[in-house]
Amino acid sequence: MRRALWVLVALAAVTALAFWLAETGGTIEVQVGELWIGVGLPIALLALVIGFGLLHGVFTALRALGRVPAQRRAQRADRRRTDGDAAVTRALVALAAGTPEAARIEVRRARHLLGDTPQTLLLAAEAARLAGREDMAADAFKALAERPDARFLGLRGLLRQAMQRQDWEAAHRLAKEAEAAQPGAAWLREERQVLALRTHDWREALALSPPGGPRAALALAAAEQETDAARAAELEKQAFTADPGFAPAAIAHAKRLSAAGSTRRARAALEQAWVAAPHPDIGAAWIAGTPAPLARVKAVEDLIHRNPDHLESRLLMARVALDAGLTGRARAELEALTAAGHADRRAYLMLAELEEAEHGDTADARAAQARWLRGAASAPGAPVWRCSACGAEHGAWKAECTACGEVGRIAWSAPAMG
């Protein structure tokens, strides 16, 4: 409404000016030498307006003609962009469908139409990898890595290729460059952890391990690699803290404490480990410094007083009692296991040994031994260090399963009942 009022006011002013000029009259005279031109003021003004309109129209037409090439170029660019985007879409579909040749054709078309953009270079690399052309994929990834806006994408592809061909030196270098290009990337953290595991860099693997990872196993493995005694002690303590029931860590931590003169703390660590998960090696470490047979019985009583009915507690007590000549105590522990149905092969074999210790080489002893040996044949086997991933058995704990290569999966467990 306000704009319409202003237009009306302007028209009224122009009309008033025209009438005023018409009433005023006057002549515009131009003389050049003997040439004289006289034009009335209204006609001169009309000619001026017409001339201005003609000049404005000419300049507008020239400007429009000047924009034609740019418009044509923009139209061609838009058409190439549309065709290029369509080629990118077809390339993605071909990659998803697993047709490498079709993907490479569409990628070539997309690169021709759009140029070497991060998107087309990444598609070219993936299409080459799908076709088994790792050299062409590496070229595309290198081109990506040279672009500041897509450097991480190129480094990621090159890192993946280096790990596939087990070029660990190149993989380490690329991982550092990728970390600098994209600090804190979750994918890179996972790849660095895999790289650390493959190269047995246990300290790096421990630093990158997720909360639910095998931190106790990695810390102990890192301690075994460590040449500095203080750092090794810290890693052993970290392994024991992460899992007090992990016998190898508890024993290593206790040995380190004992060597440093902290015998009481060492025994406290072993006792804590026994309460968490009794293990024969912990029992052996506990009585290692006690040579007298009867003193060992008292030492074992101190160790097992919080879980005396556990299988390992009864077996350890039966062993030291039998070695000390306390055959009655040994029999009580072993028969308690058989009565409760908890005895494994070790208990039956110890009972057979017990019969000979009590009765000597007699017919009754041989008959009793035969009975216990038959029981041993059908009893569950003793626990062993077994990989939970592939089931392979190991004579001692290792960080990595030599059968399947899994890390942190070897645990002390009873054999599966067949």
SENU-989264 format. One record per residue: x, z, y of N, C-alpha, C in turn. Coordinates in steps of 0.001 Angstrom, whole numbers, padded with zeros to 6 digits, always signed. Layout:
XZYXZYXZY/...
***
This chain:
+000843+000000-001206+000000+000000+000000+000875+000000+001252/+001917+000832+001241+002787+000921+002408+003529-000394+002613/+003946-001021+001498+004641-002298+001609+003742-003371+002212/+002472-003407+001826+001521-004390+002376+001341-004187+003875/+001303-002951+004301+001177-002673+005728+002392-003175+006499/+003578-002986+005919+004790-003478+006593+004791-005001+006670/+004319-005688+005625+004239-007156+005648+003291-007625+006747/+002147-006982+006851+001186-007328+007905+001772-007116+009289/+002491-006009+009463+003118-005733+010764+004143-006814+011103/+004958-007224+010066+005972-008261+010310+005327-009589+010653/+004257-009981+009941+003556-011228+010252+002981-011197+011662/+002413-010075+012033+001843-009953+013384+002925-010101+014445/+004083-009510+014181+005180-009605+015156+005671-011031+015285/+005811-011753+014144+006271-013145+014186+005254-014020+014919/+003972-013794+014636+002927-014583+015294+002927-014324+016807/+003062-013076+017178+003102-012741+018612+004294-013391+019283/+005462-013383+018577+006656-014011+019140+006457-015506+019314/+005787-016154+018332+005558-017601+018427+004659-017930+019621/+003570-017158+019784+002692-017397+020935+003419-017152+022245/+004247-016156+022280+004972-015839+023523+005934-016964+023882/+006619-017481+022847+007538-018587+023114+006786-019839+023573/+005609-020084+022954+004825-021266+023333+004350-021154+024786/+003911-019979+025200+003440-019776+026575+004603-019796+027564/+005755-019280+027090+006905-019212+027999+007442-020606+028293/+007495-021446+027254+008014-022806+027451+009506-022789+027659/+010044-023865+028220+011476-023949+028459+012076-025108+027701/+013293-025452+028060+013966-026592+027439+015396-026201+027122/+015858-026696+026023+017271-026515+025635+017958-027847+025867/+018962-027849+026719+019651-029071+027091+021069-029049+026547/+021497-030208+026000+022860-030369+025484+023404-031647+026103/+024541-031599+026782+025151-032772+027411+026590-032885+026939/+026888-034045+026388+028250-034341+025939+028667-035646+026632/+029518-035545+027610+029877-036734+028389+028621-037249+029108/+028323-038521+028888+027140-039108+029502+025893-038942+028641/+026096-038375+027441+024957-038176+026520+024254-036876+026863/+022977-037008+027087+022180-035806+027425+021019-035711+026462/+020843-034525+025890+019736-034268+024955+018963-033073+025482/+017688-033220+025608+016816-032127+026026+015710-031920+025014/+015568-030705+024534+014575-030367+023492+013823-029136+023941/+012506-029173+023770+011711-028003+024102+012083-026810+023213/+011944-025634+023825+012347-024422+023085+011604-024273+021771/+010281-024411+021669+009592-024252+020377+010088-025246+019330/+010329-026525+019805+010799-027529+018839+012209-027194+018370/+013030-026692+019285+014401-026332+018904+014416-025202+017888/+013554-024227+018157+013499-023108+017195+012991-023573+015846/+011998-024476+015844+011461-024998+014582+012540-025765+013824/+013303-026571+014583+014381-027326+013935+015446-026388+013354/+015724-025313+014104+016697-024341+013617+016250-023688+012309/+014951-023325+012274+014422-022697+011048+014475-023665+009888/+014079-024910+010161+014098-025917+009082+015526-026162+008596/+016453-026253+009533+017850-026454+009152+018390-025317+008310/+018042-024091+008718+018485-022924+007940+017920-022973+006530/+016634-023359+006429+016010-023447+005105+016682-024487+004224/+017020-025662+004878+017683-026707+004085+019065-026255+003602/+019824-025644+004522+021153-025171+004124+021065-024103+003037/+020110-023180+003156+019948-022124+002152+019608-022726+000790/+018726-023759+000828+018362-024410-000430+019542-025111-001084/+020388-025772-000214+021555-026471-000769+022531-025472-001397/+022830-024391-000676+023762-023397-001211+023221-022721-002479/+021900-022476-002496+021298-021875-003693+021422-022807-004895/+021205-024103-004657+021321-025075-005755+022759-025159-006259/+023720-025167-005306+025129-025214-005717+025523-023981-006518/+025041-022813-006093+025355-021580-006823+024753-021604-008218/+023519-022137-008327+022868-022229-009645+023629-023183-010555/+024104-024309-009978+024897-025239-010773+026215-024605-011221/+026805-023762-010368+028056-023097-010733+027879-022098-011867/+026666-021528-011983+026419-020549-013055+026111-021202-014389/+025859-022484-014387+025462-023155-015642+026527-023035-016727/+027837-023307-016442+028844-023179-017514+028921-021763-018080/+028867-020773-017183+028930-019390-017666+027729-019052-018535/+026548-019547-018132+025358-019296-018931+025458-019968-020297/+026023-021205-020273+026198-021904-021555+027164-021128-022462/+028269-020631-021842+029222-019842-022632+028586-018568-023163/+027777-017905-022331+027103-016676-022779+026136-016967-023910/+025425-018088-023798+024495-018460-024875+025237-018735-026177/+026383-019445-026054+027169-019705-027253+027719-018407-027842/+028170-017498-026942+028690-016215-027428+027600-015411-028126/+026400-015416-027543+025285-014700-028175+024964-015302-029539/+025001-016633-029603+024719-017290-030876+025790-016955-031918/+027081-016956-031475+028154-016593-032397+028034-015137-032835/+027649-014259-031888+027473-012847-032236+026366-012678-033264/+025249-013385-033046+024132-013295-033990+024534-013815-035366/+025194-014991-035376+025639-015554-036654+026700-014665-037312/+027586-014095-036488+028617-013205-037035+028024-011942-037629/+027055-011345-036936+026394-010153-037470+025687-010461-038779/+025083-011645-038865+024429-012037-040109+025457-012188-041233/+026643-012748-040904+027695-012883-041913+028209-011517-042358/+028330-010579-041420+028739-009215-041777+027731-008589-042739/+026447-008778-042433+025412-008222-043314+025503-008837-044705/+025693-010150-044778+025806-010795-046090+027059-010329-046833/+028140-010081-046089+029356-009576-046725+029137-008182-047307/+028440-007332-046562+028130-005989-047065+027290-006060-048340/+026317-006953-048334+025465-007114-049518+026294-007588-050703/+027212-008543-050450+028058-009057-051527+028978-007963-052073/+029510-007124-051191+030352-006019-051649+029552-005030-052488/+028334-004737-052018+027494-003814-052777+027099-004385-054128/+026959-005707-054180+026563-006353-055433+027752-006588-056357/+028982-006379-055855+030158-006565-056687+030522-008017-056915/+030263-008876-055924+030608-010301-056026+031735-010588-055028/+032995-010464-055465+034115-010548-054518+034256-011899-053839/+034017-013011-054564+034202-014322-053955+033210-014549-052829/+031944-014189-053075+030937-014323-052025+031276-013430-050835/+031787-012249-051119+032158-011340-050033+033290-011927-049198/+034299-012520-049849+035425-013090-049104+034970-014272-048242/+034056-015101-048749+033557-016236-047958+032847-015740-046704/+031990-014758-046880+031243-014237-045737+032162-013518-044756/+033178-012843-045270+034119-012169-044376+034903-013190-043554/+035333-014294-044199+036019-015348-043443+035130-015901-042339/+033844-016118-042653+032910-016628-041648+032749-015606-040515/+032651-014344-040878+032482-013307-039853+033718-013213-038956/+034913-013309-039554+036133-013248-038738+036253-014466-037834/+035810-015638-038314+035833-016846-037482+034889-016708-036292/+033734-016114-036523+032733-015998-035464+032993-014824-034531/+033439-013695-035082+033577-012477-034288+035010-012129-033947/+035960-012741-034658+037353-012376-034451+037741-011193-035329/+038968-010700-035151+039469-009573-035953+039062-008257-035291/+037819-007896-035473+037328-006605-035009+037583-005556-036095/+037510-004264-035762+037674-003245-036810+036708-003440-037974/+035478-003858-037675+034504-004042-038738+034893-005191-039676/+035279-006331-039100+035615-007475-039949+036916-007236-040707/+037879-006552-040093+039125-006254-040798+038883-005305-041972/+038028-004299-041761+037721-003366-042845+036995-004078-043975/+036048-004972-043616+035348-005745-044642+036321-006657-045387/+037265-007257-044657+038249-008119-045310+039094-007337-046305/+039481-006119-045929+040286-005292-046831+039500-004920-048084/+038247-004510-047907+037447-004103-049061+037134-005289-049962/+036893-006452-049365+036638-007642-050181+037886-008027-050979/+039052-007904-050360+040295-008218-051076+040542-007221-052201/+040269-005945-051959+040440-004940-053015+039495-005209-054173/+038262-005598-053850+037292-005897-054905+037745-007086-055742/+038438-008026-055108+038925-009202-055817+040272-008958-056491/+040829-007738-056342+042116-007436-056954+043310-007911-056156/+043101-008296-054896+044189-008774-054033+044651-007632-053132/+045430-006715-053713+045871-005551-052956+046804-005942-051816/+047552-007059-051970+048440-007486-050899+047657-007923-049665/+046564-008674-049877+045722-009086-048755+045023-007874-048144/+044606-006944-048988+043977-005724-048468+044963-004937-047620/+046239-004869-048061+047253-004144-047294+047467-004793-045922/+047452-006120-045878+047608-006807-044589+046476-006445-043631/+045257-006408-044157+044107-006051-043307+044200-004594-042857/+044601-003709-043766+044732-002296-043392+045843-002115-042349/+046944-002867-042481+048022-002773-041491+047545-003253-040125/+046743-004328-040129+046188-004808-038853+045282-003748-038224/+044516-003061-039055+043676-001966-038542+044532-000840-037985/+045605-000496-038705+046457+000620-038278+047149+000340-036956/+047308-000936-036609+047958-001296-035343+047007-001208-034150/+045720-001052-034424+044742-000945-033337+044518+000532-033011/+044651+000929-031754+044456+002351-031418+043061+002859-031759/+042041+001976-031650+040673+002435-031896+040319+002480-033377/+041168+001942-034245+040856+001923-035679+042064+002330-036512/+043007+003019-035919+044249+003374-036625+043968+004214-037868/+043066+005183-037744+042789+006071-038884+042228+005286-040062/+041370+004294-039785+040807+003483-040873+041908+002743-041629/+042851+002168-040885+043941+001461-041540+044835+002391-042341/+045166+003545-041758+046012+004508-042466+045328+005050-043703/+044018+005242-043605+043278+005726-044777+043372+004721-045927/+043177+003453-045623+043268+002444-046676+044662+002344-047253/+045689+002382-046399+047064+002322-046890+047422+003547-047714/+046916+004718-047317+047165+005943-048084+046528+005855-049456/+045328+005356-049504+044649+005215-050791+045415+004265-051716/+045933+003172-051157+046718+002239-051970+048019+002875-052458/+048680+003629-051582+049941+004272-051978+049726+005275-053109/+048621+006013-053055+048339+006980-054109+047981+006277-055416/+047311+005152-055323+046966+004416-056542+048208+003884-057250/+049193+003453-056489+050419+002949-057131+051465+004053-057301/+051075+005327-056989+051914+006506-057171+053217+006419-056377/+053112+005856-055192+054232+005836-054268+054114+007084-053391/+054604+008203-053914+054342+009495-053276+055066+009630-051945/+056244+009028-051821+056960+009110-050547+056170+008427-049436/+055677+007223-049721+054860+006524-048726+053560+007267-048465/+052990+007846-049516+051733+008581-049359+051920+009781-048437/+053021+010514-048595+053290+011657-047717+053418+011200-046263/+054145+010116-046050+054331+009618-044678+053001+009182-044063/+052209+008462-044829+050918+007989-044320+049962+009144-044071/+050023+010162-044922+049154+011325-044723+049484+012033-043415/+050771+012160-043095+051161+012790-041834+050691+011957-040636/+050832+010620-040742+050379+009759-039648+048863+009839-039478/+048144+009877-040603+046688+009973-040524+046257+011310-039939/+046986+012373-040276+046675+013693-039707+046884+013685-038199/+047920+012998-037750+048158+012908-036304+047092+012065-035613/+046600+011026-036319+045581+010161-035719+044213+010828-035691/+043897+011638-036705+042570+012267-036794+042742+013692-037315/+043181+014619-036475+043446+015983-036951+042183+016642-037512/+042353+017322-038647+041255+018093-039220+040215+017299-039972/+040487+016023-040281+039507+015216-041023+039313+015788-042426/+038045+015995-042817+037752+016608-044124+038249+015725-045259/+038030+014399-045143+038478+013501-046210+039985+013581-046372/+040705+013628-045259+042158+013658-045324+042636+014948-045974/+041963+016041-045707+042338+017316-046337+042214+017217-047857/+041133+016603-048324+040944+016437-049767+042026+015539-050358/+042347+014443-049653+043374+013538-050164+044742+014204-050163/+045025+014996-049149+046305+015708-049115+046393+016722-050242/+045268+017340-050575+045296+018282-051693+045557+017548-053011/+044881+016411-053201+045125+015612-054409+046586+015187-054470/+047131+014784-053330+048531+014365-053271+049451+015530-053627/+049144+016715-053111+049968+017887-053425+049903+018225-054914/+048727+018104-055511+048588+018387-056937+049353+017360-057776/+049255+016088-057379+049944+015043-058146+051460+015215-058085/+051964+015688-056959+053410+015829-056793+053899+017244-057103/+052996+018098-057578+053331+019481-057938+053875+020267-056743/+053385+019943-055573+053715+020726-054384+052692+021852-054307/+052930+022914-055087+051916+023950-055269+051637+024724-053989/+052649+024919-053168+052407+025647-051915+051460+024855-051004/+051687+023551-050893+050795+022713-050092+049398+022670-050700/+049329+022580-052027+048025+022567-052703+047278+023874-052463/+048001+024984-052450+047378+026282-052186+046848+026340-050756/+047625+025841-049806+047197+025868-048401+045954+025016-048181/+045796+023958-048973+044667+023043-048801+043523+023327-049764/+043681+024307-050629+042663+024580-051648+041368+025086-051006/+040202+024594-051440+038931+025098-050915+038684+026523-051404/+037715+027211-050811+037460+028611-051209+037203+028788-052704/+036561+027842-053337+036262+027980-054754+037332+027419-055669/+038486+027044-055121+039542+026447-055926+040324+027479-056721/+041221+027012-057603+042023+027929-058450+043178+028536-057668/+042863+029366-056707+043886+029877-055799+044894+030771-056518/+044442+031561-057487+045377+032434-058206+046409+031607-058970/+045938+030581-059663+046848+029721-060423+047815+028990-059497/+047320+028478-058382+048181+027744-057454+049206+028673-056804/+048783+029882-056463+049721+030824-055843+050829+031213-056818/+050491+031448-058084+051514+031798-059062+052449+030618-059324/+051885+029408-059410+052721+028224-059598+053662+028038-058409/+053162+028285-057195+054016+028180-056005+055109+029239-056034/+054783+030429-056522+055794+031486-056625+056892+031102-057607/+056529+030445-058695+057530+030021-059674+058452+028944-059108/+057962+028171-058138+058784+027152-057492+059661+027715-056381/+059258+028851-055832+059899+029381-054633+061295+029928-054948/+062256+029547-054116+063617+030045-054286+063878+031315-053490/+063083+031544-052473+063235+032748-051670+062466+033894-052326/+063155+034987-052644+062548+036090-053384+061397+036735-052611/+061557+036892-051320+060508+037539-050522+059243+036694-050502/+059394+035383-050342+058219+034518-050325+057582+034434-051710/+058424+034443-052747+057886+034434-054109+057078+035698-054363/+057570+036838-053902+056841+038096-054076+055501+038055-053358/+055477+037475-052164+054227+037386-051407+053220+036490-052120/+053698+035403-052696+052801+034499-053423+052278+035147-054700/+053114+035894-055397+052650+036611-056604+051597+037648-056247/+051815+038333-055154+050814+039302-054695+049512+038596-054327/+049626+037434-053691+048439+036667-053332+047683+036216-054575/+048415+035810-055618+047769+035403-056869+047057+036582-057517/+047697+037738-057522+047083+038931-058125+045857+039376-057333/+045944+039302-056020+044795+039686-055185+043623+038735-055385/+043927+037443-055541+042860+036463-055732+042125+036678-057042/+042845+037110-058092+042209+037342-059397+042981+038429-060132/+042576+039705-059979+043294+040794-060650+043273+040676-062173/+042306+039956-062729+042239+039796-064174+043084+038659-064708/+043819+037969-063846+044674+036866-064260+046002+037454-064721/+046171+037567-066033+047300+038301-066609+048657+037808-066141/+048939+036503-066143+050276+036078-065696+050609+036529-064278/+049622+036501-063383+049871+036940-062015+050113+038439-061958/+049318+039193-062704+049480+040650-062710+050853+041044-063251/+051291+040377-064316+052581+040705-064909+053716+040334-063967/+053635+039148-063350+054678+038729-062409+054738+039675-061215/+053586+040066-060713+053537+040982-059566+054111+042343-059948/+053762+042831-061134+054269+044128-061582+055786+044082-061790/+056296+042993-062370+057748+042873-062559+058474+042884-061225/+057907+042193-060242+058534+042145-058925+058544+043525-058287/+057441+044259-058415+057374+045613-057861+058354+046543-058567/+058428+046427-059884+059332+047281-060643+060786+046993-060286/+061114+045718-060098+062487+045362-059727+062847+045892-058347/+061828+046025-057491+062056+046548-056147+062044+048072-056114/+061873+048706-057280+061874+050165-057348+060512+050804-057207/+059445+050009-057129+058083+050566-056989+057421+050628-058366/+057945+051504-059223+057432+051591-060588+055977+052030-060615/+055617+052977-059781+054236+053473-059773+053257+052360-059363/+053611+051609-058357+052738+050499-057931+052672+049420-059004/+053761+049197-059702+053771+048202-060769+052819+048611-061889/+052863+049872-062276+051959+050341-063345+050504+050340-062876/+050295+050627-061589+048930+050580-061055+048375+049154-061107/+049239+048165-060829+048801+046768-060898+048433+046380-062325/+049262+046806-063303+048967+046495-064707+047674+047171-065158/+047475+048414-064728+046253+049118-065117+045023+048452-064497/+045135+048032-063256+044019+047331-062613+043706+046030-063341/+044738+045328-063748+044532+044076-064477+043895+044331-065830/+044315+045403-066504+043733+045715-067819+042244+046050-067694/+041897+046755-066660+040478+047085-066450+039685+045812-066166/+040273+044887-065394+039562+043653-065044+039427+042732-066242/+040496+042544-067020+040477+041616-068164+041642+041962-069087/+041423+042828-070084+042512+043215-070999+043152+042004-071660/+044467+042023-071733+045217+040902-072310+046428+041468-073059/+046779+040918-074213+047912+041447-074978+049212+041482-074185/+049449+040504-073343+050698+040472-072571+050763+041623-071577/+049613+042022-071041+049594+043180-070137+049961+044441-070908/+049400+044575-072115+049748+045728-072953+051225+045755-073291/+051780+044565-073593+053212+044507-073908+054048+044905-072706/+053658+044462-071511+054386+044829-070302+054259+046320-070018/+053118+046895-070329+052876+048316-070067+053797+049207-070905/+054008+048863-072180+054797+049722-073074+056249+049267-073189/+056631+048229-072420+057985+047683-072550+059058+048724-072219/+058778+049585-071289+059773+050590-070894+059670+051886-071661/+058883+051911-072725+058693+053132-073508+059114+052861-074947/+060367+053120-075320+060836+052746-076656+060347+053653-077781/+060102+054924-077509+059728+055856-078579+058317+055538-079076/+058108+055402-080411+056790+055031-080946+055672+055997-080544/+055914+057308-080671+054854+058262-080319+054576+058256-078816/+055607+058054-078026+055409+057978-076572+054585+056742-076215/+054729+055689-076994+053936+054484-076743+052446+054743-076986/+052146+055563-077995+050741+055895-078242+050141+056586-077026/+050870+057538-076459+050381+058244-075272+050280+057278-074085/+051246+056367-073937+051207+055407-072835+049990+054502-072953/+049687+054050-074185+048518+053187-074377+047233+053947-074089/+047187+055213-074449+045995+056020-074121+045772+056059-072612/+046865+056167-071866+046742+056164-070409+046238+054810-069899/+046655+053731-070553+046265+052399-070096+044796+052106-070385/+044307+052481-071574+042987+052022-072017+041885+053041-071785/+042170+054103-071065+041182+055186-070982+039888+054756-070282/+039917+053679-069489+038708+053243-068782+037905+052209-069565/+038480+051590-070573+037733+050666-071440+038266+050762-072876/+038136+051941-073497+038743+052155-074824+038072+051361-075938/+036832+050919-075723+036123+050219-076797+036312+048706-076757/+037023+048219-075797+037268+046772-075714+038113+046319-076903/+037908+045088-077342+038654+044537-078474+040153+044684-078275/+040662+044289-077112+042100+044342-076880+042597+045782-076810/+041773+046686-076282+042171+048095-076229+042339+048659-077635/+041371+048406-078510+041459+048924-079880+042609+048274-080643/+042813+046988-080447+043912+046324-081142+045265+046862-080678/+045423+047077-079372+046683+047601-078856+046925+049018-079376/+045877+049844-079363+046044+051207-079864+046345+051214-081356/+045677+050344-082111+045949+050274-083550+047395+049846-083806/+047912+048911-082994+049270+048425-083183+050303+049524-082960/+050185+050218-081833+051182+051256-081546+051024+052438-082487/+049783+052735-082880+049580+053834-083838+050190+053485-085196/+050004+052256-085639+050575+051838-086916+052095+051851-086853/+052676+051412-085739+054134+051433-085580+054677+052863-085554/+053855+053795-085066+054272+055199-085008+053967+055950-086296/+053396+055289-087277+053056+055939-088544+051734+056670-088520/+050957+056531-087460+049642+057193-087371+048599+056265-087986/+048648+056157-089311+047783+055196-089997+046310+055555-089879/+045994+056832-089835+044593+057230-089698+044017+056783-088366/+044803+056964-087296+044353+056527-085954+044200+055002-085933/+045143+054324-086559+045065+052870-086583+043836+052396-087346/+043567+053021-088500+042402+052617-089286+041105+052879-088530/+041035+053970-087812+039818+054294-087066+039524+053213-086020/+040548+052777-085325+040357+051743-084304+039928+050418-084925/+040584+050032-086024+040301+048731-086629+038945+048704-087314/+038602+049772-088013+037300+049792-088697+036157+049905-087693/+036421+050489-086524+035392+050503-085476+035091+049075-085024/+036114+048231-084989+035905+046836-084616+035117+046088-085682/+035483+046283-086940+034764+045567-088008+033325+046049-088116/+033113+047341-087905+031748+047870-087986+030874+047327-086863/+031446+047133-085701+030678+046638-084555+030566+045117-084562/+031273+044442-085470+031235+042981-085522+032074+042326-084453/+033023+043064-083881+033853+042531-082808+035243+042109-083274/+035545+042345-084554+036902+042088-085040+037175+040582-085110/+038403+040212-084728+038825+038829-084931+039912+038817-086013/+040568+037694-086178+041529+037543-087274+042658+038557-087167/+043050+038912-085968+044148+039863-085785+043811+041226-086380/+042567+041664-086222+042172+042969-086757+042229+042979-088276/+041759+041920-088930+041778+041872-090388+043200+041807-090920/+044063+041047-090265+045455+040976-090706+046160+042314-090525/+045827+043040-089473+046428+044354-089274+045913+045351-090314/+044647+045202-090711+044114+046057-091771+044839+045797-093090/+045140+044523-093362+045906+044216-094573+047292+044843-094496/+047915+044806-093327+049217+045450-093143+049100+046955-093303/+048003+047499-092827+047775+048931-092912+047678+049399-094367/+047015+048611-095210+046882+048997-096621+048250+049144-097266/+049150+048239-096965+050494+048342-097539+051230+049542-096975/+051036+049822-095672+051718+050960-095065+051227+052274-095657/+049943+052343-095990+049382+053598-096517+049621+053756-098019/+049480+052675-098772+049466+052798-100233+050644+052118-100914/+051469+051408-100168+052611+050746-100770+052203+049541-101604/+053122+049101-102450+052880+047927-103288+052209+048356-104574/+050895+048685-104465+050109+049121-105623+048961+048152-105837/+048348+048298-107010+047222+047412-107310+046080+047637-106340/+045807+048931-106035+044710+049211-105087+045013+048622-103713/+046287+048738-103304+046658+048203-101987+046520+046690-101969/+046962+046023-103089+046861+044568-103135+045396+044115-103142/+044512+044883-103836+043096+044535-103856+042484+044673-102466/+042846+045762-101785+042319+045966-100427+042856+044896-099482/+044141+044564-099651+044720+043514-098805+044000+042180-099016/+043709+041869-100277+043018+040613-100564+041655+040586-099884/+040964+041741-099890+039643+041797-099240+039765+041550-097742/+040770+042181-097117+040927+041989-095677+041397+040566-095348/+042211+039991-096204+042669+038621-095964+041524+037623-096079/+040599+037894-097029+039416+037020-097100+038584+037144-095826/+038497+038364-095329+037783+038548-094063+038468+037829-092919/+039816+037818-092925+040563+037127-091875+040313+035629-091911/+040153+035089-093134+039949+033647-093258+038653+033190-092605/+037644+034049-092610+036349+033672-092041+036107+034271-090652/+037048+035070-090172+036870+035724-088861+037238+034763-087734/+036730+035025-086547+037121+034195-085397+038620+034292-085152/+039192+033198-084659+040610+033197-084345+040917+034002-083098/+042197+034272-082922+042625+035023-081743+042500+034152-080495/+042270+034772-079347+042224+033980-078104+043567+033310-077847/+043510+032185-077169+044719+031432-076815+044556+030891-075400/+045663+030382-074872+045591+029696-073585+045047+028296-073842/+043873+028023-073297+043180+026764-073590+042715+026128-072288/+042835+024810-072220+042353+024059-071056+040848+023898-071157/+040143+024352-070163+038682+024252-070181+038203+022831-069922/+039097+021945-069485+038698+020562-069217+038745+019709-070476/+039827+019843-071255+039974+018987-072441+040056+019760-073744/+040181+021093-073674+040233+021900-074891+041606+022023-075506/+042631+021445-074896+043980+021531-075464+044495+022963-075398/+045197+023387-076468+045753+024726-076539+047212+024713-076102/+047635+025825-075493+049000+025944-074991+049581+027279-075441/+050879+027274-075726+051526+028501-076167+051670+029529-075065/+051666+029096-073835+051768+029995-072681+051004+029376-071521/+050748+030204-070523+050003+029706-069370+050842+028698-068600/+050197+027634-068120+050814+026633-067257+049848+026328-066120/+050388+025896-065010+049517+025528-063886+048759+024248-064192/+049415+023321-064874+048830+022009-065154+048752+021789-066656/+047621+021270-067091+047466+020936-068510+048276+019675-068799/+049188+019763-069745+050016+018601-070071+049234+017541-070839/+048075+017903-071347+047282+016938-072108+046416+016065-071197/+045768+016670-070209+044836+015909-069366+045232+015873-067894/+046215+016677-067499+046675+016658-066118+045855+017494-065156/+044812+018192-065634+044012+019032-064748+044810+020271-064350/+044597+020721-063121+045329+021864-062583+044397+023065-062488/+044908+024225-062884+044151+025467-062750+043025+025624-063752/+043074+024882-064855+041989+024947-065843+042399+025654-067131/+043644+026074-067255+044100+026763-068464+043762+028239-068346/+042988+028738-069295+042537+030129-069256+042643+030737-070639/+042694+032063-070681+042762+032798-071954+041343+032910-072513/+041117+032271-073647+039761+032260-074184+039807+032188-075698/+038727+032672-076317+038600+032644-077762+038254+031226-078200/+038646+030852-079405+038305+029505-079877+036812+029341-080085/+036347+028124-079897+034928+027842-080122+034608+027954-081601/+033455+028531-081906+033028+028671-083300+032510+027336-083803/+033156+026799-084847+032733+025507-085373+031689+025646-086439/
***
